[in-house]
Every structure is written in C-alpha cells, then in structure tokens.
C-alpha cells in the first residue's frame, strides 16, 4: 500500500533490484493519511512507477480499508514478507492481522525484524 516507512523502503529496494510494483490502494482518500510532505511525495512517486494499481472501494481511510488492503496483498502473494516485531496489531489491519490472515490461507510468511530494534 506504499505506507510511509517499511512499505516505501521495500518498494524502492524492489525497483532497485529490477522488480516491479503492484500496488493496492486501500481507499479513495488514502493520500491524506501521509503526515509529512516527504512521505506523501514518496507515495506519489512510487505510485507513478507501479506496473499495476488497484484501488479498493472504500471512500476514506479506515481500519477496515487497511485490513482489506492487507488481505488483498496476501491473497495475491506466493510468499509474504512482513516487517514485523511480533507484537499484536495496534488496530484492525495491522501487520499482525495480515500475517495471521496469510497463515490461514497457507501462504508462507517470512518475518523480517532486526534484533534489538523497537518500534
């Protein structure tokens, strides 16, 4: 979904490695969730570089929209890479929820979290 932080960092690494981006936009007004001009600019830049974009039919950013986007990513994935500290989600649709959903689908999940890092 090209959220600020790990999503945008990972998207840039994929592009640098020669891969392509398939983006799930959680809702029509998703851009307003970005709190800094740099994160918003990164979102627009990466969105413009995407090979495929799918916007979900939610009018505004909500936890339900974010969880639907996470489920859509897991539904399309052969393997899910999750930057996750192993803690419960801080709201519906957080990484813990998406990892659990992928597990129920039988999609392999690789968790990436450097030792000693905290959120």
mmCIF file of the C-alpha atoms, coordinates in Angstrom:
data_MODEL
# 
_entry.id   MODEL 
# 
loop_
_atom_site.group_PDB 
_atom_site.id 
_atom_site.type_symbol 
_atom_site.label_atom_id 
_atom_site.label_alt_id 
_atom_site.label_comp_id 
_atom_site.label_asym_id 
_atom_site.label_entity_id 
_atom_site.label_seq_id 
_atom_site.pdbx_PDB_ins_code 
_atom_site.Cartn_x 
_atom_site.Cartn_y 
_atom_site.Cartn_z 
_atom_site.occupancy 
_atom_site.B_iso_or_equiv 
_atom_site.pdbx_formal_charge 
_atom_site.auth_seq_id 
_atom_site.auth_comp_id 
_atom_site.auth_asym_id 
_atom_site.auth_atom_id 
_atom_site.pdbx_PDB_model_num 
ATOM 1   C CA . UNK A 1 1   ? 0.000   0.000   0.000   1.00 0.00 ? 1   UNK A CA 1 
ATOM 2   C CA . UNK A 1 2   ? 3.100   2.217   -0.072  1.00 0.00 ? 2   UNK A CA 1 
ATOM 3   C CA . UNK A 1 3   ? 2.637   3.388   3.505   1.00 0.00 ? 3   UNK A CA 1 
ATOM 4   C CA . UNK A 1 4   ? 5.372   5.563   4.972   1.00 0.00 ? 4   UNK A CA 1 
ATOM 5   C CA . UNK A 1 5   ? 8.305   3.633   6.373   1.00 0.00 ? 5   UNK A CA 1 
ATOM 6   C CA . UNK A 1 6   ? 8.918   -0.018  5.577   1.00 0.00 ? 6   UNK A CA 1 
ATOM 7   C CA . UNK A 1 7   ? 6.417   -0.163  2.682   1.00 0.00 ? 7   UNK A CA 1 
ATOM 8   C CA . UNK A 1 8   ? 8.101   2.632   0.762   1.00 0.00 ? 8   UNK A CA 1 
ATOM 9   C CA . UNK A 1 9   ? 11.599  1.417   1.639   1.00 0.00 ? 9   UNK A CA 1 
ATOM 10  C CA . UNK A 1 10  ? 10.818  -2.097  0.432   1.00 0.00 ? 10  UNK A CA 1 
ATOM 11  C CA . UNK A 1 11  ? 9.193   -0.771  -2.756  1.00 0.00 ? 11  UNK A CA 1 
ATOM 12  C CA . UNK A 1 12  ? 12.358  1.185   -3.551  1.00 0.00 ? 12  UNK A CA 1 
ATOM 13  C CA . UNK A 1 13  ? 14.506  -1.892  -2.943  1.00 0.00 ? 13  UNK A CA 1 
ATOM 14  C CA . UNK A 1 14  ? 12.308  -3.942  -5.288  1.00 0.00 ? 14  UNK A CA 1 
ATOM 15  C CA . UNK A 1 15  ? 12.666  -1.318  -8.004  1.00 0.00 ? 15  UNK A CA 1 
ATOM 16  C CA . UNK A 1 16  ? 16.438  -1.077  -7.470  1.00 0.00 ? 16  UNK A CA 1 
ATOM 17  C CA . UNK A 1 17  ? 16.682  -4.861  -7.871  1.00 0.00 ? 17  UNK A CA 1 
ATOM 18  C CA . UNK A 1 18  ? 14.827  -4.646  -11.187 1.00 0.00 ? 18  UNK A CA 1 
ATOM 19  C CA . UNK A 1 19  ? 11.439  -5.779  -9.917  1.00 0.00 ? 19  UNK A CA 1 
ATOM 20  C CA . UNK A 1 20  ? 8.038   -4.219  -10.472 1.00 0.00 ? 20  UNK A CA 1 
ATOM 21  C CA . UNK A 1 21  ? 5.399   -2.852  -8.135  1.00 0.00 ? 21  UNK A CA 1 
ATOM 22  C CA . UNK A 1 22  ? 1.804   -3.979  -7.820  1.00 0.00 ? 22  UNK A CA 1 
ATOM 23  C CA . UNK A 1 23  ? 0.092   -1.524  -5.504  1.00 0.00 ? 23  UNK A CA 1 
ATOM 24  C CA . UNK A 1 24  ? -3.114  -1.937  -3.523  1.00 0.00 ? 24  UNK A CA 1 
ATOM 25  C CA . UNK A 1 25  ? -4.501  1.476   -2.526  1.00 0.00 ? 25  UNK A CA 1 
ATOM 26  C CA . UNK A 1 26  ? -6.784  0.988   0.493   1.00 0.00 ? 26  UNK A CA 1 
ATOM 27  C CA . UNK A 1 27  ? -9.252  3.790   -0.286  1.00 0.00 ? 27  UNK A CA 1 
ATOM 28  C CA . UNK A 1 28  ? -10.038 6.774   -2.462  1.00 0.00 ? 28  UNK A CA 1 
ATOM 29  C CA . UNK A 1 29  ? -8.692  9.349   0.000   1.00 0.00 ? 29  UNK A CA 1 
ATOM 30  C CA . UNK A 1 30  ? -5.582  7.371   1.038   1.00 0.00 ? 30  UNK A CA 1 
ATOM 31  C CA . UNK A 1 31  ? -3.151  10.227  0.303   1.00 0.00 ? 31  UNK A CA 1 
ATOM 32  C CA . UNK A 1 32  ? -4.446  12.193  3.293   1.00 0.00 ? 32  UNK A CA 1 
ATOM 33  C CA . UNK A 1 33  ? -3.000  9.576   5.672   1.00 0.00 ? 33  UNK A CA 1 
ATOM 34  C CA . UNK A 1 34  ? 0.534   10.814  4.967   1.00 0.00 ? 34  UNK A CA 1 
ATOM 35  C CA . UNK A 1 35  ? 1.682   13.239  7.646   1.00 0.00 ? 35  UNK A CA 1 
ATOM 36  C CA . UNK A 1 36  ? 4.864   14.629  6.082   1.00 0.00 ? 36  UNK A CA 1 
ATOM 37  C CA . UNK A 1 37  ? 5.425   16.152  2.653   1.00 0.00 ? 37  UNK A CA 1 
ATOM 38  C CA . UNK A 1 38  ? 8.313   13.718  2.042   1.00 0.00 ? 38  UNK A CA 1 
ATOM 39  C CA . UNK A 1 39  ? 6.206   10.638  2.744   1.00 0.00 ? 39  UNK A CA 1 
ATOM 40  C CA . UNK A 1 40  ? 3.405   11.945  0.528   1.00 0.00 ? 40  UNK A CA 1 
ATOM 41  C CA . UNK A 1 41  ? 5.859   12.733  -2.276  1.00 0.00 ? 41  UNK A CA 1 
ATOM 42  C CA . UNK A 1 42  ? 7.336   9.239   -1.944  1.00 0.00 ? 42  UNK A CA 1 
ATOM 43  C CA . UNK A 1 43  ? 3.862   7.726   -2.178  1.00 0.00 ? 43  UNK A CA 1 
ATOM 44  C CA . UNK A 1 44  ? 3.026   9.656   -5.348  1.00 0.00 ? 44  UNK A CA 1 
ATOM 45  C CA . UNK A 1 45  ? 6.414   8.882   -6.906  1.00 0.00 ? 45  UNK A CA 1 
ATOM 46  C CA . UNK A 1 46  ? 6.151   5.138   -6.229  1.00 0.00 ? 46  UNK A CA 1 
ATOM 47  C CA . UNK A 1 47  ? 2.507   5.034   -7.280  1.00 0.00 ? 47  UNK A CA 1 
ATOM 48  C CA . UNK A 1 48  ? 3.566   6.548   -10.586 1.00 0.00 ? 48  UNK A CA 1 
ATOM 49  C CA . UNK A 1 49  ? 6.186   3.808   -11.031 1.00 0.00 ? 49  UNK A CA 1 
ATOM 50  C CA . UNK A 1 50  ? 3.770   0.951   -10.322 1.00 0.00 ? 50  UNK A CA 1 
ATOM 51  C CA . UNK A 1 51  ? 3.122   -1.589  -13.078 1.00 0.00 ? 51  UNK A CA 1 
ATOM 52  C CA . UNK A 1 52  ? -0.350  -2.234  -11.710 1.00 0.00 ? 52  UNK A CA 1 
ATOM 53  C CA . UNK A 1 53  ? -2.517  -0.282  -9.265  1.00 0.00 ? 53  UNK A CA 1 
ATOM 54  C CA . UNK A 1 54  ? -5.780  -1.395  -7.696  1.00 0.00 ? 54  UNK A CA 1 
ATOM 55  C CA . UNK A 1 55  ? -7.810  0.988   -5.551  1.00 0.00 ? 55  UNK A CA 1 
ATOM 56  C CA . UNK A 1 56  ? -10.245 -0.628  -3.136  1.00 0.00 ? 56  UNK A CA 1 
ATOM 57  C CA . UNK A 1 57  ? -13.814 0.641   -2.918  1.00 0.00 ? 57  UNK A CA 1 
ATOM 58  C CA . UNK A 1 58  ? -13.595 2.447   0.412   1.00 0.00 ? 58  UNK A CA 1 
ATOM 59  C CA . UNK A 1 59  ? -14.331 6.191   0.419   1.00 0.00 ? 59  UNK A CA 1 
ATOM 60  C CA . UNK A 1 60  ? -11.976 7.111   3.264   1.00 0.00 ? 60  UNK A CA 1 
ATOM 61  C CA . UNK A 1 61  ? -9.097  5.709   5.323   1.00 0.00 ? 61  UNK A CA 1 
ATOM 62  C CA . UNK A 1 62  ? -10.380 3.319   7.976   1.00 0.00 ? 62  UNK A CA 1 
ATOM 63  C CA . UNK A 1 63  ? -9.002  0.279   9.766   1.00 0.00 ? 63  UNK A CA 1 
ATOM 64  C CA . UNK A 1 64  ? -11.364 -1.837  7.670   1.00 0.00 ? 64  UNK A CA 1 
ATOM 65  C CA . UNK A 1 65  ? -9.899  -0.384  4.463   1.00 0.00 ? 65  UNK A CA 1 
ATOM 66  C CA . UNK A 1 66  ? -6.350  -1.031  5.666   1.00 0.00 ? 66  UNK A CA 1 
ATOM 67  C CA . UNK A 1 67  ? -7.187  -4.631  6.624   1.00 0.00 ? 67  UNK A CA 1 
ATOM 68  C CA . UNK A 1 68  ? -8.899  -5.186  3.265   1.00 0.00 ? 68  UNK A CA 1 
ATOM 69  C CA . UNK A 1 69  ? -5.735  -3.931  1.542   1.00 0.00 ? 69  UNK A CA 1 
ATOM 70  C CA . UNK A 1 70  ? -3.571  -6.260  3.628   1.00 0.00 ? 70  UNK A CA 1 
ATOM 71  C CA . UNK A 1 71  ? -5.841  -9.194  2.798   1.00 0.00 ? 71  UNK A CA 1 
ATOM 72  C CA . UNK A 1 72  ? -5.692  -8.291  -0.918  1.00 0.00 ? 72  UNK A CA 1 
ATOM 73  C CA . UNK A 1 73  ? -1.883  -8.315  -0.766  1.00 0.00 ? 73  UNK A CA 1 
ATOM 74  C CA . UNK A 1 74  ? -1.905  -11.703 0.976   1.00 0.00 ? 74  UNK A CA 1 
ATOM 75  C CA . UNK A 1 75  ? -4.483  -13.072 -1.484  1.00 0.00 ? 75  UNK A CA 1 
ATOM 76  C CA . UNK A 1 76  ? -2.169  -12.214 -4.398  1.00 0.00 ? 76  UNK A CA 1 
ATOM 77  C CA . UNK A 1 77  ? 1.087   -13.308 -2.764  1.00 0.00 ? 77  UNK A CA 1 
ATOM 78  C CA . UNK A 1 78  ? 3.040   -16.519 -3.254  1.00 0.00 ? 78  UNK A CA 1 
ATOM 79  C CA . UNK A 1 79  ? 5.009   -15.550 -0.137  1.00 0.00 ? 79  UNK A CA 1 
ATOM 80  C CA . UNK A 1 80  ? 4.510   -12.695 2.292   1.00 0.00 ? 80  UNK A CA 1 
ATOM 81  C CA . UNK A 1 81  ? 7.485   -10.757 3.633   1.00 0.00 ? 81  UNK A CA 1 
ATOM 82  C CA . UNK A 1 82  ? 6.451   -8.991  6.818   1.00 0.00 ? 82  UNK A CA 1 
ATOM 83  C CA . UNK A 1 83  ? 8.464   -6.299  8.565   1.00 0.00 ? 83  UNK A CA 1 
ATOM 84  C CA . UNK A 1 84  ? 7.008   -7.095  11.972  1.00 0.00 ? 84  UNK A CA 1 
ATOM 85  C CA . UNK A 1 85  ? 8.114   -7.081  15.584  1.00 0.00 ? 85  UNK A CA 1 
ATOM 86  C CA . UNK A 1 86  ? 5.806   -9.972  16.501  1.00 0.00 ? 86  UNK A CA 1 
ATOM 87  C CA . UNK A 1 87  ? 3.552   -7.795  18.658  1.00 0.00 ? 87  UNK A CA 1 
ATOM 88  C CA . UNK A 1 88  ? -0.234  -7.566  18.302  1.00 0.00 ? 88  UNK A CA 1 
ATOM 89  C CA . UNK A 1 89  ? -1.648  -5.058  15.847  1.00 0.00 ? 89  UNK A CA 1 
ATOM 90  C CA . UNK A 1 90  ? -2.319  -1.577  17.245  1.00 0.00 ? 90  UNK A CA 1 
ATOM 91  C CA . UNK A 1 91  ? -5.600  -1.525  15.358  1.00 0.00 ? 91  UNK A CA 1 
ATOM 92  C CA . UNK A 1 92  ? -7.530  -3.683  12.917  1.00 0.00 ? 92  UNK A CA 1 
ATOM 93  C CA . UNK A 1 93  ? -5.493  -4.351  9.804   1.00 0.00 ? 93  UNK A CA 1 
ATOM 94  C CA . UNK A 1 94  ? -2.049  -4.080  11.350  1.00 0.00 ? 94  UNK A CA 1 
ATOM 95  C CA . UNK A 1 95  ? 0.792   -6.369  10.381  1.00 0.00 ? 95  UNK A CA 1 
ATOM 96  C CA . UNK A 1 96  ? -0.173  -8.986  12.981  1.00 0.00 ? 96  UNK A CA 1 
ATOM 97  C CA . UNK A 1 97  ? -3.648  -9.264  11.443  1.00 0.00 ? 97  UNK A CA 1 
ATOM 98  C CA . UNK A 1 98  ? -2.282  -9.621  7.911   1.00 0.00 ? 98  UNK A CA 1 
ATOM 99  C CA . UNK A 1 99  ? 0.299   -12.228 8.987   1.00 0.00 ? 99  UNK A CA 1 
ATOM 100 C CA . UNK A 1 100 ? -2.442  -14.235 10.726  1.00 0.00 ? 100 UNK A CA 1 
ATOM 101 C CA . UNK A 1 101 ? -4.660  -13.977 7.648   1.00 0.00 ? 101 UNK A CA 1 
ATOM 102 C CA . UNK A 1 102 ? -1.842  -15.165 5.361   1.00 0.00 ? 102 UNK A CA 1 
ATOM 103 C CA . UNK A 1 103 ? -1.265  -18.075 7.735   1.00 0.00 ? 103 UNK A CA 1 
ATOM 104 C CA . UNK A 1 104 ? -4.925  -19.069 7.461   1.00 0.00 ? 104 UNK A CA 1 
ATOM 105 C CA . UNK A 1 105 ? -4.550  -19.028 3.667   1.00 0.00 ? 105 UNK A CA 1 
ATOM 106 C CA . UNK A 1 106 ? -1.487  -21.250 3.896   1.00 0.00 ? 106 UNK A CA 1 
ATOM 107 C CA . UNK A 1 107 ? 0.706   -18.540 2.355   1.00 0.00 ? 107 UNK A CA 1 
ATOM 108 C CA . UNK A 1 108 ? 4.297   -18.822 3.601   1.00 0.00 ? 108 UNK A CA 1 
ATOM 109 C CA . UNK A 1 109 ? 5.336   -15.828 5.700   1.00 0.00 ? 109 UNK A CA 1 
ATOM 110 C CA . UNK A 1 110 ? 8.884   -14.619 6.270   1.00 0.00 ? 110 UNK A CA 1 
ATOM 111 C CA . UNK A 1 111 ? 9.203   -12.156 9.133   1.00 0.00 ? 111 UNK A CA 1 
ATOM 112 C CA . UNK A 1 112 ? 11.941  -9.544  8.945   1.00 0.00 ? 112 UNK A CA 1 
ATOM 113 C CA . UNK A 1 113 ? 12.798  -7.773  12.192  1.00 0.00 ? 113 UNK A CA 1 
ATOM 114 C CA . UNK A 1 114 ? 16.357  -6.859  13.162  1.00 0.00 ? 114 UNK A CA 1 
ATOM 115 C CA . UNK A 1 115 ? 17.440  -7.956  16.633  1.00 0.00 ? 115 UNK A CA 1 
ATOM 116 C CA . UNK A 1 116 ? 17.325  -5.098  19.101  1.00 0.00 ? 116 UNK A CA 1 
ATOM 117 C CA . UNK A 1 117 ? 15.060  -2.892  17.005  1.00 0.00 ? 117 UNK A CA 1 
ATOM 118 C CA . UNK A 1 118 ? 11.947  -1.483  18.697  1.00 0.00 ? 118 UNK A CA 1 
ATOM 119 C CA . UNK A 1 119 ? 9.021   0.439   17.328  1.00 0.00 ? 119 UNK A CA 1 
# 
